Amino acid sequence: MFAAVRGTRIYFDVEGAGLVPDGGMMRERPVAMVIHGGPGGDHSGFKPSFSPLAARMQLVYFDHRGQGRSAAGDPARYTLDENVEDMEALRRHLGLGPIVSIGTSYGGMVAMAHAARYPEAVSRLVLIVTAAHGGFVERAQAIVRERGTAEQQAVCETLWAGAFRTAEEMAHYYAVMGPMYSRRYDPAAGSAARERAIYSPEPLNRAFGPEGFLRRFDLRGELGRIKAPTLILAGRHDWICPVEFSEEIARLIPGSDLRVFEGSSHSIRSDEPEAMVDAILGFVGEG
């Protein structure tokens, strides 16, 4: 499905019922917008690992502009600020009230900024393996130098240079980096996920290249505006959004709840999927 908003077409998909029978009435479940990372990927990586959440919530997945199945448009608008405004426009287009906002990695950055700029639009905020400012890039570079193989260091140089030319090069990057993204990396499952995904080099290059916006962004001054109860999930062994960045977010969002997954790297949904789902469902409550 597509929504025409802000001069582009945003692809979205819905999983789970919004209204469910409850005795002699129909009960409305909360709606969660699920925000993918990258940039340069799509929402497909959430399926099926996030599907159990649909037992309590109606899930709305979407692809950022210029990514996945959404329309391309002007590459100059492949930015964090534009993605925030697209998300809010999609929420309004769908006629949704306050949402549960679930953002992973770069999606967490979008979710944080959205919750700070539109505090009345978010009822619950879930931030998974993310960071609030561009300092995470320099820290990730150091970790790859310390822990990465020669091949992993080489593909990361393409990331830091903003030099991906094709979707195939991006797929190769994720194949090489798989064991760092997930401590329980399964090559066969990883290959299948990459085949399903749609990769878009331009948004990734514009985010991580030498002049990339993810090197300069800083949301720390905005986090105090967030009103929604907030759950922060971090992986103890995360290489690209290390746990200290989640700890910092927890200090800056009043009353937030930080949970560190001791057996996880960046992909908690691969390393500790059941525990991740339980944490989110317990936080959101009965729907």
NUSEBA-768626 format. One line per field, with one value per residue (C-alpha): residue number from 1; residue in one letter; x, y, z. Coordinates in nm, 2 decimals, always signed. Layout:
BEGIN
seq <- c(NUM,...)
type <- c(A,...)
x <- c(X,...)
y <- c(Y,...)
z <- c(Z,...)
//
This chain:
BEGIN
seq <- c(1,2,3,4,5,6,7,8,9,10,11,12,13,14,15,16,17,18,19,20,21,22,23,24,25,26,27,28,29,30,31,32,33,34,35,36,37,38,39,40,41,42,43,44,45,46,47,48,49,50,51,52,53,54,55,56,57,58,59,60,61,62,63,64,65,66,67,68,69,70,71,72,73,74,75,76,77,78,79,80,81,82,83,84,85,86,87,88,89,90,91,92,93,94,95,96,97,98,99,100,101,102,103,104,105,106,107,108,109,110,111,112,113,114,115,116,117,118,119,120,121,122,123,124,125,126,127,128,129,130,131,132,133,134,135,136,137,138,139,140,141,142,143,144,145,146,147,148,149,150,151,152,153,154,155,156,157,158,159,160,161,162,163,164,165,166,167,168,169,170,171,172,173,174,175,176,177,178,179,180,181,182,183,184,185,186,187,188,189,190,191,192,193,194,195,196,197,198,199,200,201,202,203,204,205,206,207,208,209,210,211,212,213,214,215,216,217,218,219,220,221,222,223,224,225,226,227,228,229,230,231,232,233,234,235,236,237,238,239,240,241,242,243,244,245,246,247,248,249,250,251,252,253,254,255,256,257,258,259,260,261,262,263,264,265,266,267,268,269,270,271,272,273,274,275,276,277,278,279,280,281,282,283,284,285,286,287)
type <- c(M,F,A,A,V,R,G,T,R,I,Y,F,D,V,E,G,A,G,L,V,P,D,G,G,M,M,R,E,R,P,V,A,M,V,I,H,G,G,P,G,G,D,H,S,G,F,K,P,S,F,S,P,L,A,A,R,M,Q,L,V,Y,F,D,H,R,G,Q,G,R,S,A,A,G,D,P,A,R,Y,T,L,D,E,N,V,E,D,M,E,A,L,R,R,H,L,G,L,G,P,I,V,S,I,G,T,S,Y,G,G,M,V,A,M,A,H,A,A,R,Y,P,E,A,V,S,R,L,V,L,I,V,T,A,A,H,G,G,F,V,E,R,A,Q,A,I,V,R,E,R,G,T,A,E,Q,Q,A,V,C,E,T,L,W,A,G,A,F,R,T,A,E,E,M,A,H,Y,Y,A,V,M,G,P,M,Y,S,R,R,Y,D,P,A,A,G,S,A,A,R,E,R,A,I,Y,S,P,E,P,L,N,R,A,F,G,P,E,G,F,L,R,R,F,D,L,R,G,E,L,G,R,I,K,A,P,T,L,I,L,A,G,R,H,D,W,I,C,P,V,E,F,S,E,E,I,A,R,L,I,P,G,S,D,L,R,V,F,E,G,S,S,H,S,I,R,S,D,E,P,E,A,M,V,D,A,I,L,G,F,V,G,E,G)
x <- c(+0.00,+0.11,+0.04,+0.10,+0.25,+0.49,+0.55,+0.64,+0.48,+0.56,+0.51,+0.35,+0.22,-0.01,+0.01,-0.25,-0.61,-0.69,-1.03,-1.07,-1.38,-1.40,-1.73,-2.01,-1.79,-1.50,-1.18,-0.93,-0.57,-0.28,-0.12,+0.26,+0.46,+0.78,+1.07,+1.35,+1.72,+2.00,+1.95,+1.93,+1.74,+1.37,+1.12,+1.15,+1.41,+1.14,+0.94,+0.89,+1.08,+0.84,+0.52,+0.46,+0.40,+0.08,-0.08,-0.12,-0.08,-0.16,+0.18,+0.24,+0.57,+0.69,+0.99,+1.16,+1.16,+1.40,+1.43,+1.26,+0.93,+0.88,+0.94,+1.28,+1.26,+1.52,+1.83,+1.89,+1.58,+1.72,+1.78,+1.68,+1.46,+1.27,+1.22,+1.07,+0.83,+0.74,+0.66,+0.43,+0.26,+0.20,+0.05,-0.19,-0.27,-0.37,-0.59,-0.40,-0.40,-0.10,+0.10,+0.35,+0.67,+0.93,+1.25,+1.56,+1.91,+1.87,+1.50,+1.55,+1.71,+1.40,+1.17,+1.35,+1.34,+0.97,+0.88,+1.06,+0.91,+0.56,+0.53,+0.15,+0.17,+0.34,+0.19,+0.48,+0.84,+1.06,+1.42,+1.63,+2.01,+2.04,+2.23,+2.14,+2.43,+2.70,+2.97,+2.86,+3.03,+3.38,+3.33,+3.21,+3.52,+3.74,+3.56,+3.60,+3.97,+3.99,+3.76,+3.70,+3.88,+4.07,+3.78,+3.54,+3.76,+3.78,+3.40,+3.36,+3.60,+3.34,+3.07,+3.27,+3.37,+3.00,+3.11,+2.86,+2.78,+2.53,+2.28,+2.50,+2.79,+2.56,+2.45,+2.82,+2.88,+2.60,+2.72,+3.07,+2.96,+2.69,+2.90,+2.95,+2.58,+2.46,+2.64,+2.42,+2.47,+2.32,+2.47,+2.18,+1.92,+2.13,+2.15,+1.77,+1.71,+1.94,+1.76,+1.43,+1.57,+1.57,+1.90,+1.94,+2.30,+2.23,+2.06,+2.33,+2.61,+2.45,+2.42,+2.76,+3.00,+3.25,+2.99,+2.71,+2.43,+2.47,+2.82,+2.67,+2.33,+2.27,+1.94,+2.06,+1.92,+1.57,+1.53,+1.40,+1.09,+0.98,+0.67,+0.60,+0.71,+1.02,+1.18,+1.54,+1.69,+2.06,+2.29,+2.59,+2.82,+2.68,+2.96,+2.78,+2.56,+2.75,+2.57,+2.71,+2.50,+2.18,+2.30,+2.33,+1.98,+1.84,+2.00,+1.85,+1.49,+1.32,+1.18,+1.30,+1.37,+1.70,+1.74,+2.07,+2.06,+2.38,+2.38,+2.32,+2.51,+2.33,+2.06,+1.87,+1.59,+1.84,+2.03,+1.75,+1.43,+1.19,+1.33,+1.30,+0.94,+0.86,+1.02,+0.82,+0.49,+0.54,+0.61,+0.32,+0.08,-0.25,-0.39)
y <- c(+0.00,+0.35,+0.69,+1.01,+1.25,+1.54,+1.51,+1.14,+0.80,+0.61,+0.24,+0.09,-0.25,-0.35,-0.66,-0.75,-0.65,-0.30,-0.41,-0.75,-0.92,-0.89,-1.04,-0.82,-0.55,-0.47,-0.36,-0.13,-0.23,+0.02,+0.09,+0.07,+0.23,+0.02,+0.22,+0.05,+0.13,+0.17,+0.41,+0.24,-0.07,-0.15,-0.28,-0.65,-0.73,-0.70,-0.99,-1.23,-1.14,-0.86,-1.06,-1.18,-0.82,-0.83,-1.04,-0.72,-0.44,-0.35,-0.30,-0.04,-0.10,+0.16,+0.23,+0.57,+0.78,+0.67,+0.33,-0.01,+0.02,+0.39,+0.64,+0.78,+1.16,+1.42,+1.26,+1.59,+1.50,+1.17,+1.31,+1.24,+1.56,+1.46,+1.10,+1.25,+1.47,+1.18,+0.96,+1.22,+1.28,+0.91,+0.89,+1.17,+1.03,+0.70,+0.89,+0.75,+0.90,+0.87,+0.57,+0.32,+0.42,+0.14,+0.24,+0.02,+0.16,+0.45,+0.40,+0.48,+0.81,+0.89,+0.78,+0.99,+1.30,+1.24,+1.19,+1.50,+1.72,+1.57,+1.46,+1.44,+1.19,+0.92,+0.71,+0.48,+0.50,+0.19,+0.26,-0.04,-0.03,+0.34,+0.66,+1.02,+1.19,+1.13,+1.03,+0.67,+0.67,+0.74,+0.48,+0.22,+0.29,+0.22,-0.10,-0.24,-0.16,-0.35,-0.65,-0.67,-0.90,-0.76,-0.82,-0.65,-0.35,-0.32,-0.33,-0.07,+0.16,+0.17,+0.26,+0.54,+0.67,+0.68,+0.48,+0.21,+0.20,-0.09,-0.29,-0.59,-0.41,-0.33,-0.70,-0.80,-0.56,-0.71,-1.06,-0.98,-0.79,-1.04,-1.20,-0.85,-0.75,-1.07,-1.30,-1.59,-1.52,-1.78,-1.76,-1.93,-1.71,-1.40,-1.49,-1.54,-1.20,-1.02,-1.18,-1.04,-0.70,-0.40,-0.21,+0.16,+0.29,+0.66,+0.71,+0.51,+0.71,+1.04,+0.92,+0.78,+0.94,+1.20,+1.48,+1.25,+1.38,+1.10,+1.23,+1.57,+1.51,+1.57,+1.51,+1.53,+1.88,+1.77,+1.45,+1.63,+1.72,+1.36,+1.30,+0.93,+0.65,+0.52,+0.17,+0.15,-0.18,-0.22,-0.51,-0.55,-0.64,-0.39,-0.26,+0.01,+0.16,+0.06,+0.03,+0.36,+0.55,+0.38,+0.46,+0.83,+0.83,+0.68,+0.97,+1.23,+1.10,+1.15,+0.83,+0.60,+0.23,+0.09,-0.29,-0.43,-0.77,-0.94,-1.20,-0.96,-0.74,-0.49,-0.74,-0.83,-0.97,-1.23,-1.29,-1.29,-1.26,-1.40,-1.18,-0.88,-0.95,-1.01,-0.68,-0.48,-0.65,-0.61,-0.24,-0.17,-0.37,-0.54,-0.43)
z <- c(+0.00,-0.07,+0.09,-0.11,+0.14,+0.12,-0.25,-0.25,-0.21,+0.11,+0.11,+0.42,+0.53,+0.82,+1.03,+1.29,+1.37,+1.50,+1.64,+1.81,+1.96,+2.34,+2.47,+2.36,+2.22,+1.99,+2.16,+1.99,+2.01,+2.01,+1.68,+1.65,+1.37,+1.32,+1.18,+1.00,+1.01,+0.76,+0.60,+0.26,+0.37,+0.40,+0.65,+0.55,+0.81,+1.08,+0.93,+1.08,+1.40,+1.50,+1.40,+1.76,+1.86,+1.64,+1.91,+2.11,+1.86,+1.51,+1.34,+1.06,+0.88,+0.63,+0.41,+0.43,+0.12,-0.15,+0.01,-0.02,-0.21,-0.14,-0.43,-0.49,-0.54,-0.47,-0.29,-0.11,+0.09,+0.21,+0.56,+0.92,+0.94,+0.62,+0.75,+1.07,+0.88,+0.65,+0.95,+1.10,+0.77,+0.73,+1.08,+1.00,+0.66,+0.83,+1.07,+1.37,+1.72,+1.95,+1.84,+1.99,+1.82,+1.77,+1.61,+1.56,+1.49,+1.25,+1.29,+1.66,+1.57,+1.36,+1.64,+1.90,+1.69,+1.61,+1.97,+2.07,+1.80,+1.81,+2.17,+2.16,+1.87,+2.07,+2.35,+2.41,+2.27,+2.21,+2.11,+2.00,+1.96,+1.87,+1.94,+1.99,+1.81,+1.55,+1.80,+1.75,+1.41,+1.55,+1.82,+1.57,+1.36,+1.66,+1.75,+1.39,+1.41,+1.74,+1.67,+1.30,+1.05,+0.76,+0.53,+0.78,+0.81,+0.43,+0.37,+0.65,+0.47,+0.19,+0.45,+0.60,+0.26,+0.14,-0.16,-0.22,-0.59,-0.62,-0.41,-0.46,-0.29,+0.00,+0.02,+0.03,+0.31,+0.52,+0.45,+0.56,+0.87,+0.97,+1.25,+1.40,+1.38,+1.54,+1.79,+1.67,+1.30,+1.07,+0.72,+0.56,+0.73,+0.66,+0.29,+0.27,+0.44,+0.20,-0.09,+0.04,+0.11,-0.12,-0.09,-0.19,-0.18,-0.21,+0.12,+0.30,+0.14,+0.23,+0.59,+0.66,+0.40,+0.51,+0.50,+0.59,+0.81,+1.06,+1.14,+1.24,+1.39,+1.76,+1.93,+2.29,+2.34,+2.22,+2.43,+2.74,+2.53,+2.50,+2.71,+2.62,+2.85,+2.69,+2.68,+2.56,+2.45,+2.40,+2.31,+2.54,+2.24,+1.99,+1.76,+1.57,+1.84,+2.15,+2.48,+2.62,+2.37,+2.50,+2.86,+2.75,+2.60,+2.93,+3.13,+2.89,+2.87,+3.20,+3.36,+3.08,+3.13,+2.99,+2.95,+2.83,+2.65,+2.77,+2.48,+2.20,+1.95,+1.72,+1.62,+1.94,+1.72,+1.60,+1.92,+2.18,+1.99,+2.26,+2.53,+2.30,+2.22,+2.59,+2.69,+2.43,+2.51,+2.88,+2.83,+2.61,+2.82,+2.73,+2.39)
//
